[in-house]
């Protein structure tokens, strides 16, 4: 047998020789890491930035078809050639064109905006020359959702409530973290000049005369300055209105030379604008403030500052009986999510430490477990440099890495302990141990990271959402590698106890009292100082220390000296039997047969397939859409019916319901890019309390609410819930394309009716995005008559707009506020078209130069029309989208398959095609990418293994673990009837590939080492497997236990445990629904892969070695035969 040569790793040797520097480094890492963690912005979900630019063009008096041909198409022609454009969608409606350009997620938003501006400039030569203004290019921020809604109510006038709302708005908008605060449900004050048409005509006046009269009186004019006796004085003429009554005395001069008071021909009213939106909180009218945060800012800090502002205003500026309620508080959900994930990390850390303690002893377990906080602190230092926030993706990355982080430290420390038995000098033992396992650990870490490198470059919306997880894992595992080889060897040299495994002696009372003095006395002092958390922590530590001395130490000893040795001996007998005779071949064929059987079982069982895991809603939104042209009062009346029924379903005193919020017109369309007022739309939102405090599931409410609203005539009602994950389209989203808009409309209606009548269960209701036109009165100018009089479209349009909507003719200033003075017809004339058309247009005659009045009716023709309200295009094709939510309890993928099957029996018009988009499109993109990522990761792992072993056979043995680990994953899913999430299960499978190979590397590498030392094959393989049994079991168990709390959804609140002795233990929550599929994938796969590592890998290694020997013997015999023949 050859003499063993020890090698060292230079980094570990330097650290052991300079241990003081390493301790200082460790302290600095902890301090800087903690400060960095405190400063990292916190949010629940990653903010997904989709570079989206909108081009808006106004062209009055133009039909949708003309808008499409004259404006939209020329813009699309130039925009489609821009590099990086993912999708171009447009909408051409009466008088308006909007083109929305979505770029690939790796394109910078500013760069995207510049590119679109350049394209619009190129298109200007093809646009109509009489546009009122150039097309407007603006950025759309899809992440702009309220972080909190503030509801203000009380026994006050609308103006008073608005003033209070504006006071709060100004204070909150002063925060650097806030973009803006939108006020909903408040009316703006305006001074109304409501003109009596008959009296104005009798006086011979026009709107222009009234406008000039008001503007001429309400003015401050600087007249210059004069010098008198060496003093320069400025002169100003002040005629500004000081009170509303000043408007009464304005004299308007008539064409006959007389004068008429404004008050004699118009009602002068200090009032409010017409109410265009409504807001209610739990059925009561309120003024809402939606607070929008800037991208990348700290959500929790922003909310804390908002709370401080509200508290300060309540004390200093707001009346005591003004009621202020906060709803939709994202910070609360974020705190809850991060708190749960933090507690999961702590719980997993405790479980991992307990396992380490049983295998390695208390001292060794503690400094191995120290790799977790040290590695995480290194990650906290690096993350801000990447502009990462602390969100659920980053937090899960740490949970995922929790058990893997200690793997490197386990192998280094366990090998140091084993080496120390034969090398008395602990420093040399630590150096030799680190050097011996450096290459296999480096290889194992790189293979673990290999799957995460392609995941870090995941494109698209889903990729941008998931990007945080692989990058954080890569940082954490590289940090753990550094900690394992720089810091852990130093800890081992100074704290490893060679005799820790001796029989424990029960402590005496002096030892207990000594522990009490160390823990209980400081605990009492902290309680006296009103710092109970630290005091309780010290009490818990005292209990743990005493319990360990009296109980746990004995358990550990029995495990290490009785139970585990028996397990090792049984494994040695098992592995000897495995390697005996033809058993390796039987193991190989048996495993392959089990793989085939598993595939068959999975195919027969057909587990449910979902895109992202489904979650229990924390918010249910009921969207109401009335026919176009519906007045806001009518929409509000329907919203009240919906609100009443929803309230009846969930229950007025339901402890699970936080609030019911109703928004009508403003804020009622969640897909509105420009926060425009949509009088035909309303939204009723049910907000639930945090999941851990709910007494029942909120999912059943979805179907109950939906069923209760089926009989509301004229309203299209959609029931949706908040979804965890990135923003995606509807689960059922069908786009129909055709160049013939009339055929497209007809096909969309026929296909929608066909699918709704096909009996496919689970479809809520297919709804079309076709914009039905509201009844429209088209005023067409008779150009011959108008040209003869010298009147144009703009003059007539402005006059009519002034009469109906009104025109701001001046401002009334009161203190620091300014209010518009609005001029228009009295209410009884506004809705009478005949009165409006009989209004005179005042202009100067071109021929005579004299002022002339002509009624509008003599210059125009009136048409009553109604057709489609807009033409939507997607990637330069006319399109209509049919979409639907899925009824709770049904699977979107199964429904899509049924729709695809049913569509074969439907006859579309020539030229009409359709495609599944929305969530299905994202799902297909993600499946394609994950497949590529799996192939790339296997390729990377293959390269790493080839580089280490220089053997294709050994590499294939280890790679086979990746494929065969699917046996555990699929059997676990089928046995426990779990759904397969394309994203979460897919990521789990890809990540599993890197985790399962690292233990196989240890066995193969050590087998090579023992063979090189001269041992016989079966002996070398058996000894390698037996020697690596402890680190293999330990690393696998640590990884599994790190994920078990999240997989089970077990939550323990360690903060409340320390502050009030209340651990708030509960199972479930949003996190387990979202992360459960990924966690169980790793748990199932790694559990089975551990069996493969301990049984299959040694068997395959022996088969490989035997084949290699036989091949060499055959080659030798062949050479001998050639020599003999020669």
PECORPE-V900021 format. One line per field, one symbol per residue. phi: phi as a letter, one per 40 degrees, with the letter a starting at -180 (. if undefined). psi: psi as a letter, one per 30 degrees, with the letter a starting at -180 (. if undefined). burial: # if it has 9 or more other C-alpha atoms within 8 Angstrom, else .. Layout:
phi->???
psi->???
burial->???
//
This chain:
phi->.cccbcbbbdcccccccbccccccdcccccccccccccccdbacbccccbcbbbbbbbadgbcdccdcccbccdccdccccccgccabbbabbdgabbbbbbcdccccccccccccdccccccdcccdcbccacdcbacbbcccbccabbbbaicbccccccccccccdccccccccbcabcbbgbbccacbbcccdccccccgbbdcccccccccccabbcbhabbbfgbcbcbbbbbccbacccccccbbccdcgcbbcdccbacbbcbbcccbababbfgbcabbbccbcccgcccccccccccccccccccbbbcccccbbbbfccccccdccccccccccccccccccccccccbgcccccccccccccccccccccddccgcccbcccccdccccdccdcdccdcccccccccccbbdccccdcccccccbccccccccccccdccccccbccgccccccdccccccdccccccccccbbccccdcccbcbcbcccccbcccccccccccccbccccccccccfbcccccdcccccccccccccbcdcccccccbbccdcccccccccccccccfcddccccccccccccdcccdccccfccbbcbdcbcccabbbcbbcddgcccccccccccccdcccccccgcbcccccabbbbbgcgcbcbccbfccbccbaabbbbbcddcbccacccdcdccccccbccccgbcbbbbbcbchccbcccbabbbbaccccccccccccccccccccgcchccicbcccccccdbbccbcccccccccgbbcccccccccccccgbcbabbbbfcbbbcbbbaccdccccbccccccccccabccccgccbbbccdcbbbbbbbaaccabcbbfgbcabbbbacbcdgbbccccccccccccccbbccdgcbaacbgcccccccccccccccccccccccdcccccccfacccccdcccccccccdcccccccccfccccdcccccccccddccccccccccccccdccccchccdcccccccccccdccccccccccccccddcccgcbbcccccccbfbcfcabhhccccccddcccdcccccccccccccbccdcccccccccccccccccccccccccccc
psi->klkkkkllkeeeeeeefheeeeeeeeeeeeeeeeeeeefkkklekkjjjjjkkkjkkkikgkleeeeeefeeeeeeeeeffkkfkekjklkjlkgkkkjkjklkfgkkeeeeeeeeeeeeeefefflkfgkellkkklkkjfgikkfkkkkkllilleeeeeeeeeeeeeeeffkffkeljkkkfkkkkljkjjkjeeeeeefglleeeeeeeeefeiljkkgallkjhgkkkkkkjjgkkflefffegkkkklfffakkkeffflkjkjbllkjfllkkjhfkklkkjjkklkkfljeeeeeeeeeeeeeeeeeefklegkkkkklhjfeeeeeeeeeeeeeeeeeeeeeeeeeeeeefleeeeefefffeeeeeeeeeeeeefghkljafeeeeeeeefefeefeeeeeeeeeeeeefffjejeeeeeeeeeeegeeeeeeeeeeefeffeeffgklaeeeeefeeeeeeeeeeeeeeeeeefeeeeeeeeffkjfgfglkkkkllfeeeeeeeeeeeeeeeeeeeghieeeeeeeeeeeeeeeeeeedeeeeeeeeefdeeeeeeeeeeeeeeeegkbgeeeeeeeeeeeeeeeeeeeeeeeikkkldlkklkkfkkkjkkjlkkfkleeeeeeeeeeeeeeeeeefkegjffkeljkkkkdkgfjfgkeghlkjfgklkjkjkllkeffkflkfeffeeeeeefgfgjkfkjkkjllkkkalklalejjkkkkkfjeeeeeeeeeeeeeeefgfgjkfkekkkkgkjkklkkjkjkkjeeeeeefgkleeeeeeeeeeedflkjfakjkjbfkkkkjkkllleffegjeeeeffkkkklkkeefglkkkkkeffflkkkjljakfljkkjhgkklkkklllkkkflkeeeeeeeeeeeffgkjllkfkllkkabeeeeeeeeeeeeeeeeeeeeeeeeeeeeeefhkeeeeeeeffeeefffeeeeeeeeeghkljkeeeeeeeeeeeefeffeeeeeeeeeeeeeeffglleeeeeeeeeeegeeeeeeeeeeeefffeeeefgkkkjfefeeeggjfhklkaleeeeefeeeeeeeeeeeeeeeeeefeeeeeeeeeeeeeeeeeeeeeeeeeeeeeee.
burial->.......##..##.##..#..##..#..##.###.##..#####.#.############..###.###############.#..#.###################.#.#..##.###.##..#...#.......#.#.###....########.....#.##.##..##.###...###.#######.#########.###...##..###.###.####.............###....#....#########.....####.####.#.#...######.#.#########...####.##..#..##.###...#...##..######.#############.###.###################.##############...##############################.##..#..#..############################.##.#################################..#..........#....#..###.#########...#########.##..######.###.#####.####..#..##..##.##...###.##..##.##..##..#....#.#######.###########..#.#..##..#..##.###.##.....##############.......##############...#...##.######..#.....#.######.......##########.#.###.##..##.###...#.##..#.#.#.###......##...##..##....#..######.########.....########..##....###########.........###.###......#######.#############.###..##.##..#.........#...########..##.##..##.###.###.###..#....######.##.###########...##############################..##.#.#.##.#######.##########################..####..###...######################################.....................
//
